[in-house]
Amino acid sequence: METQPRPASPYPSTGLLGWLRFGRPEGSAPDEAPAPREDPTRHARRYLIEQIGLFLIDNGLEITQQNLATALSIYSGLNPRLRREVDQLREQGSPITQAWLDRATASEAQGEDASVKKLVHQLEQGIADFSRSTSDARTVTRRYGDALAEHVEQLDASPDPGEIITELANYARSMLERSRKAEAELRHSEQEAASLRRNLDRARRDAEVDFLTGLPNRRAFEVALERQYTEAQAAGDALSVAFCDIDHFKLVNDTHGHEAGDRILCVVAKTLSQISGEKCHIARHGGEEFVMLFRGSTPEEAFAMLDQARIELASRKLVNRRTEQPFGQITFSGGIADVFAHANPRSALAAADEALYRAKEGGRNQIRLAGQAD
Protein backbone atom coordinates (compact mmCIF):
# COMPACT_ATOMS: atom_id res chain seq x y z
CA MET A 1 0.00 0.00 0.00
CA GLU A 2 0.96 3.63 -0.13
CA THR A 3 3.12 5.06 2.60
CA GLN A 4 1.36 6.90 5.42
CA PRO A 5 0.38 10.47 4.52
CA ARG A 6 2.44 13.25 5.99
CA PRO A 7 0.26 15.73 7.90
CA ALA A 8 -0.25 19.01 6.14
CA SER A 9 2.21 21.56 7.40
CA PRO A 10 0.70 24.58 9.17
CA TYR A 11 3.53 26.74 7.89
CA PRO A 12 3.65 28.96 4.80
CA SER A 13 4.41 27.47 1.44
CA THR A 14 7.88 28.92 1.66
CA GLY A 15 8.72 26.00 3.95
CA LEU A 16 11.43 26.43 6.57
CA LEU A 17 12.32 29.88 5.27
CA GLY A 18 8.76 31.03 5.85
CA TRP A 19 8.61 29.35 9.24
CA LEU A 20 11.74 31.27 10.23
CA ARG A 21 9.94 34.42 8.93
CA PHE A 22 12.38 34.99 6.14
CA GLY A 23 9.68 34.52 3.51
CA ARG A 24 6.76 36.78 2.61
CA PRO A 25 4.16 36.79 5.41
CA GLU A 26 0.96 34.95 4.72
CA GLY A 27 -1.78 37.21 3.47
CA SER A 28 0.59 39.85 2.12
CA ALA A 29 -0.07 41.15 -1.35
CA PRO A 30 2.03 39.74 -4.19
CA ASP A 31 4.50 41.97 -5.98
CA GLU A 32 3.24 43.97 -8.92
CA ALA A 33 5.64 42.30 -11.35
CA PRO A 34 5.87 38.50 -11.59
CA ALA A 35 8.89 37.05 -9.82
CA PRO A 36 11.71 35.94 -12.09
CA ARG A 37 11.98 32.20 -12.69
CA GLU A 38 14.19 30.63 -10.07
CA ASP A 39 17.27 28.84 -11.41
CA PRO A 40 17.36 25.03 -10.90
CA THR A 41 20.19 25.10 -8.36
CA ARG A 42 18.44 27.62 -6.16
CA HIS A 43 15.18 25.71 -6.48
CA ALA A 44 16.87 22.46 -5.44
CA ARG A 45 18.38 24.14 -2.40
CA ARG A 46 15.05 25.63 -1.40
CA TYR A 47 13.34 22.25 -1.77
CA LEU A 48 16.00 20.60 0.40
CA ILE A 49 15.52 23.22 3.12
CA GLU A 50 11.76 22.65 3.01
CA GLN A 51 12.21 18.90 3.36
CA ILE A 52 14.50 19.35 6.35
CA GLY A 53 12.08 21.76 8.01
CA LEU A 54 9.05 19.55 7.48
CA PHE A 55 10.93 16.53 8.84
CA LEU A 56 11.74 18.30 12.09
CA ILE A 57 8.40 20.04 12.51
CA ASP A 58 6.11 17.16 11.53
CA ASN A 59 7.90 14.80 13.91
CA GLY A 60 8.11 17.28 16.81
CA LEU A 61 11.91 17.24 16.84
CA GLU A 62 13.98 20.01 18.40
CA ILE A 63 15.90 22.28 16.05
CA THR A 64 19.41 21.39 17.18
CA GLN A 65 22.67 21.25 15.30
CA GLN A 66 22.66 17.44 15.44
CA ASN A 67 19.06 17.12 14.22
CA LEU A 68 19.65 19.57 11.37
CA ALA A 69 22.76 17.65 10.31
CA THR A 70 20.88 14.34 10.49
CA ALA A 71 17.95 15.68 8.44
CA LEU A 72 20.41 17.03 5.87
CA SER A 73 22.07 13.63 5.57
CA ILE A 74 18.65 11.98 5.06
CA TYR A 75 17.28 14.28 2.35
CA SER A 76 20.51 15.10 0.53
CA GLY A 77 21.26 11.42 -0.08
CA LEU A 78 24.31 11.37 2.20
CA ASN A 79 22.80 8.66 4.41
CA PRO A 80 20.67 6.28 2.30
CA ARG A 81 20.52 3.73 5.12
CA LEU A 82 18.84 6.18 7.48
CA ARG A 83 16.53 7.40 4.69
CA ARG A 84 15.31 3.85 4.19
CA GLU A 85 14.69 3.39 7.91
CA VAL A 86 12.73 6.65 8.10
CA ASP A 87 10.62 5.66 5.09
CA GLN A 88 9.92 2.25 6.62
CA LEU A 89 8.72 3.83 9.85
CA ARG A 90 6.40 6.15 7.92
CA GLU A 91 5.05 3.23 5.94
CA GLN A 92 4.33 1.40 9.19
CA GLY A 93 2.74 4.50 10.71
CA SER A 94 5.29 4.50 13.55
CA PRO A 95 6.45 7.79 15.10
CA ILE A 96 9.94 9.17 14.54
CA THR A 97 10.94 10.21 18.04
CA GLN A 98 14.07 11.91 19.29
CA ALA A 99 15.07 8.75 21.15
CA TRP A 100 14.76 6.66 17.98
CA LEU A 101 16.70 9.21 15.95
CA ASP A 102 19.50 9.27 18.51
CA ARG A 103 19.77 5.48 18.40
CA ALA A 104 19.62 5.36 14.62
CA THR A 105 22.41 7.91 14.24
CA ALA A 106 24.67 6.40 16.87
CA SER A 107 26.52 4.44 14.22
CA GLU A 108 25.71 6.73 11.32
CA ALA A 109 27.45 5.86 8.10
CA GLN A 110 28.87 8.69 6.05
CA GLY A 111 28.28 8.61 2.34
CA GLU A 112 31.26 8.31 0.05
CA ASP A 113 31.73 8.04 -3.66
CA ALA A 114 33.19 4.56 -4.04
CA SER A 115 32.51 4.15 -7.76
CA VAL A 116 36.21 3.80 -8.59
CA LYS A 117 37.03 0.30 -7.40
CA LYS A 118 40.71 0.61 -8.07
CA LEU A 119 41.02 3.62 -5.82
CA VAL A 120 39.19 1.88 -2.98
CA HIS A 121 41.48 -1.15 -3.36
CA GLN A 122 44.56 1.06 -3.22
CA LEU A 123 43.26 2.81 -0.12
CA GLU A 124 42.55 -0.49 1.59
CA GLN A 125 45.98 -1.80 0.73
CA GLY A 126 47.55 1.40 1.98
CA ILE A 127 45.62 1.17 5.25
CA ALA A 128 46.73 -2.42 5.76
CA ASP A 129 50.39 -1.52 5.13
CA PHE A 130 50.13 1.54 7.35
CA SER A 131 48.57 -0.47 10.18
CA ARG A 132 51.35 -3.06 10.04
CA SER A 133 54.11 -0.46 9.95
CA THR A 134 52.68 1.61 12.80
CA SER A 135 52.16 -1.50 14.91
CA ASP A 136 55.76 -2.55 14.37
CA ALA A 137 57.03 0.98 15.03
CA ARG A 138 55.02 1.25 18.23
CA THR A 139 56.40 -2.06 19.48
CA VAL A 140 59.99 -0.99 18.77
CA THR A 141 59.40 2.41 20.36
CA ARG A 142 57.93 0.82 23.48
CA ARG A 143 60.88 -1.52 23.85
CA TYR A 144 63.30 1.35 23.37
CA GLY A 145 61.44 3.41 25.93
CA ASP A 146 61.46 0.57 28.47
CA ALA A 147 65.20 0.01 28.01
CA LEU A 148 65.88 3.73 28.26
CA ALA A 149 63.86 3.96 31.45
CA GLU A 150 65.91 1.15 32.97
CA HIS A 151 69.20 2.89 32.12
CA VAL A 152 67.94 6.18 33.56
CA GLU A 153 67.16 4.43 36.85
CA GLN A 154 70.66 2.91 36.90
CA LEU A 155 72.28 6.30 36.25
CA ASP A 156 70.21 7.93 39.01
CA ALA A 157 71.29 5.16 41.39
CA SER A 158 75.01 5.81 40.73
CA PRO A 159 76.71 7.20 43.88
CA ASP A 160 78.68 9.92 42.04
CA PRO A 161 77.60 10.12 38.38
CA GLY A 162 79.44 13.37 37.77
CA GLU A 163 78.41 16.27 35.60
CA ILE A 164 78.54 14.32 32.32
CA ILE A 165 76.53 11.43 33.69
CA THR A 166 73.98 13.89 35.07
CA GLU A 167 73.61 15.59 31.69
CA LEU A 168 73.33 12.20 30.04
CA ALA A 169 70.59 11.25 32.46
CA ASN A 170 68.73 14.47 31.74
CA TYR A 171 69.07 13.85 28.01
CA ALA A 172 67.86 10.30 28.45
CA ARG A 173 64.82 11.52 30.37
CA SER A 174 64.03 13.93 27.53
CA MET A 175 64.34 11.16 24.95
CA LEU A 176 62.20 8.89 27.09
CA GLU A 177 59.45 11.52 27.16
CA ARG A 178 59.65 11.93 23.40
CA SER A 179 59.54 8.19 22.78
CA ARG A 180 56.45 7.86 24.98
CA LYS A 181 54.78 10.68 23.08
CA ALA A 182 55.67 9.06 19.75
CA GLU A 183 54.22 5.79 20.98
CA ALA A 184 50.93 7.50 21.87
CA GLU A 185 50.80 9.17 18.47
CA LEU A 186 51.39 5.87 16.71
CA ARG A 187 48.61 4.26 18.73
CA HIS A 188 46.28 7.08 17.71
CA SER A 189 47.26 6.60 14.07
CA GLU A 190 46.40 2.93 14.30
CA GLN A 191 42.98 3.79 15.65
CA GLU A 192 42.41 6.25 12.80
CA ALA A 193 43.45 3.60 10.29
CA ALA A 194 40.96 1.12 11.79
CA SER A 195 38.23 3.76 11.67
CA LEU A 196 39.03 4.55 8.03
CA ARG A 197 38.80 0.88 7.14
CA ARG A 198 35.35 0.65 8.73
CA ASN A 199 34.21 3.78 6.87
CA LEU A 200 35.42 2.34 3.57
CA ASP A 201 33.55 -0.89 4.22
CA ARG A 202 30.34 1.02 4.92
CA ALA A 203 30.88 3.25 1.88
CA ARG A 204 31.34 0.23 -0.36
CA ARG A 205 28.12 -1.34 0.91
CA ASP A 206 26.17 1.90 0.48
CA ALA A 207 27.59 2.33 -3.02
CA GLU A 208 25.88 -0.93 -4.01
CA VAL A 209 22.43 -0.01 -2.68
CA ASP A 210 19.73 2.13 -4.28
CA PHE A 211 18.85 4.58 -1.51
CA LEU A 212 15.22 5.01 -2.61
CA THR A 213 14.06 1.38 -2.77
CA GLY A 214 16.71 -0.26 -0.61
CA LEU A 215 17.42 -2.75 -3.41
CA PRO A 216 20.87 -3.49 -4.82
CA ASN A 217 21.73 -1.08 -7.62
CA ARG A 218 22.92 -1.72 -11.16
CA ARG A 219 26.55 -1.93 -10.13
CA ALA A 220 25.82 -4.59 -7.50
CA PHE A 221 23.67 -6.55 -9.93
CA GLU A 222 26.42 -6.69 -12.54
CA VAL A 223 28.77 -8.18 -9.97
CA ALA A 224 26.11 -10.74 -8.96
CA LEU A 225 25.42 -11.60 -12.61
CA GLU A 226 29.06 -12.42 -13.34
CA ARG A 227 29.37 -14.49 -10.17
CA GLN A 228 26.10 -16.38 -10.66
CA TYR A 229 26.94 -16.99 -14.32
CA THR A 230 30.25 -18.64 -13.43
CA GLU A 231 28.79 -20.68 -10.55
CA ALA A 232 25.68 -21.80 -12.44
CA GLN A 233 27.76 -22.78 -15.44
CA ALA A 234 30.04 -24.92 -13.26
CA ALA A 235 27.09 -26.51 -11.42
CA GLY A 236 24.97 -27.06 -14.53
CA ASP A 237 22.13 -24.94 -13.12
CA ALA A 238 19.62 -23.04 -15.22
CA LEU A 239 19.93 -19.25 -15.15
CA SER A 240 17.34 -16.76 -16.36
CA VAL A 241 17.39 -12.97 -16.40
CA ALA A 242 14.43 -10.59 -16.55
CA PHE A 243 13.95 -6.89 -17.20
CA CYS A 244 10.86 -5.19 -15.74
CA ASP A 245 9.64 -1.68 -16.46
CA ILE A 246 6.73 0.20 -14.85
CA ASP A 247 4.08 1.06 -17.43
CA HIS A 248 3.23 4.73 -18.04
CA PHE A 249 5.46 5.83 -15.17
CA LYS A 250 5.95 9.28 -16.65
CA LEU A 251 2.19 9.82 -16.45
CA VAL A 252 2.31 9.03 -12.72
CA ASN A 253 5.01 11.66 -12.20
CA ASP A 254 3.24 14.22 -14.36
CA THR A 255 -0.11 13.69 -12.64
CA HIS A 256 0.86 13.15 -9.02
CA GLY A 257 4.39 14.56 -8.74
CA HIS A 258 7.81 12.99 -8.44
CA GLU A 259 7.48 12.31 -4.72
CA ALA A 260 4.41 10.19 -5.39
CA GLY A 261 6.30 8.55 -8.24
CA ASP A 262 9.02 7.59 -5.77
CA ARG A 263 6.44 5.89 -3.59
CA ILE A 264 5.16 3.92 -6.56
CA LEU A 265 8.72 2.81 -7.28
CA CYS A 266 8.94 1.52 -3.73
CA VAL A 267 5.61 -0.32 -4.05
CA VAL A 268 6.76 -2.10 -7.21
CA ALA A 269 10.14 -2.85 -5.63
CA LYS A 270 8.41 -4.43 -2.64
CA THR A 271 6.12 -6.48 -4.90
CA LEU A 272 9.05 -7.87 -6.86
CA SER A 273 11.06 -8.44 -3.69
CA GLN A 274 8.43 -10.91 -2.50
CA ILE A 275 9.67 -13.44 -5.06
CA SER A 276 13.30 -12.63 -4.37
CA GLY A 277 15.37 -14.94 -2.21
CA GLU A 278 18.43 -17.13 -2.16
CA LYS A 279 17.86 -18.22 -5.77
CA CYS A 280 16.36 -14.98 -7.08
CA HIS A 281 18.16 -11.64 -7.05
CA ILE A 282 16.49 -8.31 -7.77
CA ALA A 283 18.00 -4.86 -8.33
CA ARG A 284 16.92 -1.45 -9.47
CA HIS A 285 18.58 -1.03 -12.84
CA GLY A 286 17.77 2.66 -13.13
CA GLY A 287 14.75 4.94 -13.46
CA GLU A 288 11.58 2.84 -13.38
CA GLU A 289 13.38 -0.31 -14.53
CA PHE A 290 14.21 -3.37 -12.44
CA VAL A 291 16.29 -6.43 -13.29
CA MET A 292 16.02 -9.93 -11.82
CA LEU A 293 18.22 -13.00 -11.90
CA PHE A 294 16.67 -16.46 -11.39
CA ARG A 295 19.21 -19.14 -10.44
CA GLY A 296 18.01 -22.71 -11.04
CA SER A 297 14.91 -21.56 -12.96
CA THR A 298 14.16 -21.97 -16.64
CA PRO A 299 12.64 -19.00 -18.47
CA GLU A 300 9.23 -20.68 -18.22
CA GLU A 301 9.58 -21.11 -14.44
CA ALA A 302 10.77 -17.54 -14.06
CA PHE A 303 7.82 -16.43 -16.18
CA ALA A 304 5.35 -18.11 -13.80
CA MET A 305 6.80 -16.33 -10.75
CA LEU A 306 7.12 -12.94 -12.39
CA ASP A 307 3.68 -13.08 -14.00
CA GLN A 308 2.10 -13.85 -10.63
CA ALA A 309 3.73 -10.71 -9.23
CA ARG A 310 2.44 -8.74 -12.20
CA ILE A 311 -1.11 -9.96 -11.62
CA GLU A 312 -0.91 -9.14 -7.91
CA LEU A 313 0.27 -5.58 -8.56
CA ALA A 314 -2.31 -4.95 -11.29
CA SER A 315 -5.13 -6.00 -8.94
CA ARG A 316 -4.24 -3.44 -6.26
CA LYS A 317 -6.10 -0.17 -5.93
CA LEU A 318 -3.45 2.32 -4.94
CA VAL A 319 -4.38 5.77 -3.70
CA ASN A 320 -2.20 8.84 -3.27
CA ARG A 321 -2.72 9.41 0.45
CA ARG A 322 -1.45 12.95 0.16
CA THR A 323 -4.25 13.99 -2.18
CA GLU A 324 -6.71 11.07 -1.81
CA GLN A 325 -6.62 10.72 -5.60
CA PRO A 326 -6.38 7.17 -7.00
CA PHE A 327 -3.29 6.34 -8.98
CA GLY A 328 -5.28 4.13 -11.29
CA GLN A 329 -4.03 0.70 -12.24
CA ILE A 330 -0.26 0.37 -11.76
CA THR A 331 1.32 -2.34 -13.88
CA PHE A 332 4.67 -3.39 -15.24
CA SER A 333 5.90 -5.19 -18.32
CA GLY A 334 8.74 -7.69 -18.43
CA GLY A 335 11.07 -9.61 -20.69
CA ILE A 336 12.87 -12.87 -19.79
CA ALA A 337 15.85 -14.59 -21.41
CA ASP A 338 17.77 -17.81 -20.86
CA VAL A 339 21.29 -16.67 -20.01
CA PHE A 340 22.95 -19.81 -21.36
CA ALA A 341 21.08 -19.60 -24.64
CA HIS A 342 23.29 -16.63 -25.51
CA ALA A 343 26.99 -16.09 -26.03
CA ASN A 344 27.51 -14.25 -22.74
CA PRO A 345 25.54 -12.55 -19.95
CA ARG A 346 25.56 -9.22 -21.79
CA SER A 347 23.89 -10.78 -24.81
CA ALA A 348 21.29 -12.38 -22.54
CA LEU A 349 20.54 -8.98 -20.97
CA ALA A 350 20.09 -7.50 -24.44
CA ALA A 351 17.69 -10.34 -25.34
CA ALA A 352 15.64 -9.77 -22.17
CA ASP A 353 15.54 -6.06 -22.95
CA GLU A 354 14.29 -6.80 -26.47
CA ALA A 355 11.58 -9.07 -25.03
CA LEU A 356 10.57 -6.23 -22.69
CA TYR A 357 10.31 -3.89 -25.68
CA ARG A 358 7.98 -6.36 -27.42
CA ALA A 359 5.85 -6.57 -24.27
CA LYS A 360 5.53 -2.79 -24.31
CA GLU A 361 4.70 -2.74 -27.98
CA GLY A 362 2.18 -5.55 -27.47
CA GLY A 363 0.04 -3.51 -25.08
CA ARG A 364 2.01 -3.48 -21.78
CA ASN A 365 1.03 -5.27 -18.54
CA GLN A 366 2.48 -8.54 -19.79
CA ILE A 367 5.62 -10.70 -19.73
CA ARG A 368 7.39 -11.93 -22.86
CA LEU A 369 10.05 -14.59 -23.33
CA ALA A 370 13.05 -13.91 -25.54
CA GLY A 371 12.57 -15.64 -28.88
CA GLN A 372 8.85 -16.08 -28.24
CA ALA A 373 6.68 -15.56 -31.28
CA ASP A 374 4.29 -12.60 -31.08
N, C-alpha and C positions, 0 to 999 in steps of 0.2 A: 504493500500500500504506500501511499504518499507519506512523506515525512510529516511530523506534527507541524501545524501552522505556527509561525512566529507571531506573537501578539502585536497588534498595530502599535507603532511607537507614538507616544503622545507629543513628540517633539516636532519642530518644524521640518519641512522637507529638506532643509539644508543639512540635516543629519547632525553630526557632532558639532560642526561649526555653528549651526543655529542654536543648539543646546547650550553652547558656551557663549551665546549672544554675540557671535561674530557675524552672523548672517543678518539678512533683513528681517526685522520683527514681523511677526504674523499680523496680517491686517493692514500693513502699510501699503501705500499705493505703489504700483510698479513704475519704473522709470518711463519717461516719455518715449525715448528711443529704445528699440529692442536691443537686448544685450548681445554683444558679439558672440559668435559660436566659440565655445570653449575648445581648446586644442586637446587631442586625445590623451596626452600625458597628464595634463592638469585634471582632466575628467577622471582618469584612472586613480589619481591620487585622492581626489575628492571621494570617489566611491569607496576606496580603501578606508578612509577616515570614517565614513558613515558606517561601514561594516563593523569597525572596531567599536564605535560608540554604541551601536545597537546591541552588540554582544554584551558589553558591560551593563548597559542600562536594563535590557530585557531580562537579564539574569540576576539583577540586584547586586552586582559586584562593585566593590569600592574602586575608585579611580586612583590606583597606585601605580608607581613606576613598574613594578613587577607585572601587574595585571595588564597594563598597556603593552608592555613588551611581549607578554604571552599572546594577547589578542593579535598583535602585529604578526607574530610568527604563524598564527593559525590562518589568517586571511591573506597573507602575502605569499603563502606557499612554502615558507621556511620550515614549517614543522608539519608535514603531511600526516604523520602518525597521530598527532594530537587533533588535527582537523577531522580525521576519520572517527576518533573516539567521541568528539563533540557531536558529529553528525549522527552517530549511533545512539547517543543519549537522547537527542532530539527525536529520532525516529521512534524510540521506545517511550517517549513522553516523560523521561526522567529529568529532574532538575539539574542544572549545572551550578553547584554551590562553590563557595570559596574553598571549603575543605577539600572537595573533589579536585578542584583546579590545582590546589597546592600539591596534592598527591600525584596528580598526573604530570606535573612539571618538575617533580623531584629529580627525575632522571631524563630530563628533556634532551632530545637529540637535536643537534644543530644541522641544518641543511648544508649540503656541500655538493658542488658540481663534480661528480665522479665519472663523467662520461669518458674521459681518457683513461683507459685501462692501464696503459703503459706507465703513465705518470703515477697512478695509485700503486702499481707494483714496485716502482722505483722508490716511492716514499716508504712503503712497507719494508723493503729490503734495507733502506737507509736506517729506519728505526731499529730494526733487528741488529744491524751492525753497531749502531750507536749504543744500544742497550748493553751489548756484550762488552764493548770497549770501556764504557763508563763503569760497569760492574767490576771489570778487571782492574781499572785504575783506582777505584775506591778501595778494593781489597789491598792493593799495593800501598796506597796512601795510609791505610789504617795500620798495616804492619810497620811501615816506616815511623808512623807517629808513636806506636807502642814502644818500638825500640828506642826512639829518641827520648821518650819519657823515662825509660829505664836508665839511660846514660845520664840524663839530667839529675836524677835522684842520686846516682853514684857520685857525680861531681859535687853536689851539695853536701854529701856525706863526708867528703875529703876533709881531713883535719886542717890543712893549710893549702888550699887550691892555688893561691897566688892571684895576682892581677889578671894574668892571661887566662887562667882557668875560669876565673869569675866572669870575664868577658865572654868566654866560650859558652859558659852556662847560660848567660843572658841571651846570647845569640841562639842557642839551642832552644830556649824557651820561646823565643820569637818564631823560630821555624816550626816548633810544635804547634803554636797557635795557628799559624798559616796552614799547616797540613790538616788540622782539624776543620778549619773553615773550608778548605778545598774538598774535604771528604763530605761535608754537609752539602756543598753545592753540587757535587756529583750525585749524591743521593736524590736531591731535588730534580736534577736533570733526568734521572731514571724514572722518577714518578711522572714527569712531564711526557717522557717518551711512551710510558704505558698508557697515559691518558690519550695521547695522540693516536695510538694504535686503536683504542676503543672507539674514538671518534671516527676514524677511517672505516672501521667495521660497520658502524651505524650508517655512515654516509653511503657505503656501498649497498647496504640493504635498502635504504630509502631510494637510492637511484634506480632500483629495479621494481619499484612499486608506483602505480598510478595513484596520486594522492586523492583524486576525486572518488574513485570506486573502491579503492583498496585492493584491486587486482594487480597481479604482475603486469608490467608494461611490455612494450614491444621488445625492448632490449633483453629483458629477462626471458621472454618467450623464445627468442632466437637461440639463446643459450640452451634452453630446455629442448628445443627442436633438434639441435645437433646431437645432444646427449641421448635423447630418446631414439633418434634415428640409428645411432651406432649400437645402442643396447638392444633395440628391437631386432635389428638386422642380425646380430650375433645370436640372439635367442630364438629367432624364427617367428617372432610375434607379428601380428598384423599391426598396422599403424595408419590411422586416418587423420586428416586435418580438415578443419572447417572454418570458413569465413562467415561471419554474421554481421548484418548491417541493419540498423533500425530504419524502418520505412517512414518516409516523409518527416524526417527529424527536423529539417529546416523549418517546416510549417509549425512544429511545436515551439521552436525558438521564436519564430516571428509572431505567433499568436499569444504565447504565454510568457515570453521572456527567457533569457539564457539561464537564469537561476532555476526556473522550473524545468528547463531542458536538462540541467545537471541532475535534477532529482529523477527525471525519467531515465537518464543514463544509469543511475544507481539502481533503479528498479529492474531494468533489463539485466544489469550485471548480477544482481542477486538471483534473478530467475535462472540465468545460465549457470550460476555457481552451484545451484542445487543438484546438477548432474555432474559437477566436478568432484574429483576425488583422487585417490592414489593412481588410478589408471586414466584419468581425464584431467587435462590441464587447460585452464582458461586464462586469457590475458586481454587487456584492452589494447588493441592494435593502434588506435588513434581515432580521434573524432568520435563518431557514433559506430565505429566498427570494432568487433571483437573477433578473436581467433581462438580456436580450440584444438587440442591434440588428444586423440583417443588411442591409447596404447592397448593392444590386444583386441581391438574392435575392427571389424570390416566396415567399409563404407555403408553397407546396408544396416548394420547394427548401430553405427553412429547416427545414421539417419533417423532410426526409431527413437533414440533418446532425444535428439535435438528437435525432432518434430513434435514430440510430446511437450517439450518446453515452449515451443512456438504456440501450440494450441492453448496451453495454460495461460500464457501472457495475453493472447488475443481475447480470451474470455473474461479478462478482468475489466472492471469499470473504474478507471482511475480518475480522480478528481483533484484539481488544483486547490489544495486547502487554503491557499492564500486568497484566492478569489472566488472559491466555490464553483468555478466553472469546470465542466468535465473536459478531460483531455481528448475524449473520443477514443476509438479503438487504437491501441498501441500494438504494433506488430513488428516483426523483423523477418528478413529474408536470409537464406543461407545457401552456401555451396560447399560440397564435401568432395574430397579427392583421396584416393588410395596413394599414400606416399610412395610405396614400393612399385607402383605401376608407372613411375616416372623416373627420369634419369637421376634426379637428386631432390632433396627437400625443397629447394627453391622452385624447381619446375612443378612440384606438387602444389606449392602455395599458389603459383600462377594458375594452375588448373582449377583449384578451389575458388579462386577469385573470378575466373571465367564462368564457373557454374553459378556463382552468386549473381553475376551480371545477367545471366539468362533467367534467373529467378526474378530479378527486378523487372526485366523486360517482359516476363510472362505474367505480370500482374501483381507481384510482391506477395508477402505473407505466405511464403512457401519455401521448401528446401529442394535443391536440385543436386544430383550427383554428377560429378565430372564424367563426360562421355555419354551421359544419358540423353536419349533422343527426346526432342521437344514434343 
